[in-house]
Amino acid sequence: MKMNRTKALLALLLLASTVAGRSKIKNPVIDADAPDPSVIRIGDTYYAAATSGNRPQAYQCYRSKDLRTWELMGFVFDQWPDWTCGSFWAPELFELDGKVMCYYTARQKSDSTSCIGVAVADGPEGKFRDYGPLVRTTNEAIDAFVFRDGQQLYITWKAYGLDPSHRPIELLCQRLSADGLHLEGEPFMLLRDDERQGMEGQCVFKDGDWWYLLYSIRDCCSPRSDYAVSVARSRSIQGPWEKYEGNPILEGEPYEEGRGGHSIQSCGHGTMVRTPRGQMYYLCHAYYWNRYKEGRKAVLFRLKIGKDGWVHQKR
């Protein structure tokens, strides 16, 4: 009997160890150049899309059952939409009434202005139909993010980053029509880059009585990248938004001899997704030390709301 109990205990310990091992995140979860990833969950499957730049096919798409192992599905566009001339950045996926929307940044062929367009597919693995440009703000509108407050849809984006008057970057927000294809009302500001440190790649979500806004700061893309993720919160979408004193909440690791190529140099521009059990994960991109030419890999972080009411990394 004692031997049976010992075997049973060992079996339980082995099972617990296996489950714990599966719960650990081994980054990068997509070991390929997949910048600015957007992720949504439909049923028990996660879908992601990433920046493609000027590649012939726009926005590579992936699927996963566990957020850790991803399979390349294809592309949002096999050919560039007629109105565009490249610079396909920051796609944003959103499920709406069984359809999947893709809000994306591209340059308009007529004057090379960065605009936000929208395309729609009948399902997460369907063919996308392009509906053309949706948002055009001065000479730059990039980094769309769409969310819902009750029945009302909203779209946010980054504006004024290329303004010739050096106006501070603003994260703007505007109501969307019920079908997600048209703007309604007037844009309003969520947050402004008063520190002049950079501000982009935002995502917005609600937890309890608070709205949270995750956004990326600093140098996104150079060999010296120090990209990081900060957070602000508000009781109302209309603000005022309060920035966390402990920002940034996610950033790279200091360089260590002997670990070059295995540690994250910088990270940012992602979206938060919840598991069926309500756990919060943030999928974003990262450069790894001494691997700049490999591009920005997709990495995954577990998040939590702390006792202080702020978003933190759950370790």
NORPEHU-V814786 format. One record per backbone hydrogen bond with DSSP energy under -1.0 kcal/mol. CO is the residue of the C=O (numbers start at 0). NH is the residue of the N-H. Records with the same first field share a line. If there is no record, write none. Layout:
CO->NH  NH
This chain:
0->4
1->5
2->6
3->7
4->8
5->9
6->10
7->11
8->12
9->13
10->14
11->15
12->16
13->17
14->18
15->19
16->20
17->21
18->22
29->31  297
31->33
34->50
37->48
39->46
41->44
44->41
45->63
46->39
47->61
48->37
51->54
52->87
57->76
58->75
59->49
60->72  73
61->47
62->70
63->45
70->62
73->60
76->57
80->83
82->108
85->106
86->88
87->51  52
88->104
91->102
93->100
95->98
98->95
99->120
100->93
101->118
102->91
103->116
104->88
105->114
106->84
107->111
112->107
114->105
115->133  134
116->103
117->130
118->101
119->128
120->99
122->125
128->119
131->117
134->115
136->139
141->157
144->155
146->153
148->151
151->148
152->175
153->146
154->173
155->144
156->171
157->141
158->169
159->162
162->165
168->192
169->158
170->189  190
171->156
172->187
173->154
174->183
176->179
181->176
187->172
190->170
191->193
192->195
196->217
199->215
202->213
204->211
206->209
209->206
210->233
211->204
212->231
213->202
214->229
215->199
216->227
218->226
221->224
226->266
227->216
228->248  249
229->214
230->243
231->212
232->241
233->210
235->238
241->232
243->246
249->228
255->258
258->261
262->288
263->252
265->286
267->284
270->282
272->280
274->277
278->274
279->302
280->272
281->300
282->270
283->298
284->267
285->296
286->264  265
287->290
290->293
291->294
295->33
296->285
297->28  29
298->283
300->281
301->313
303->311
305->308
309->305
311->303
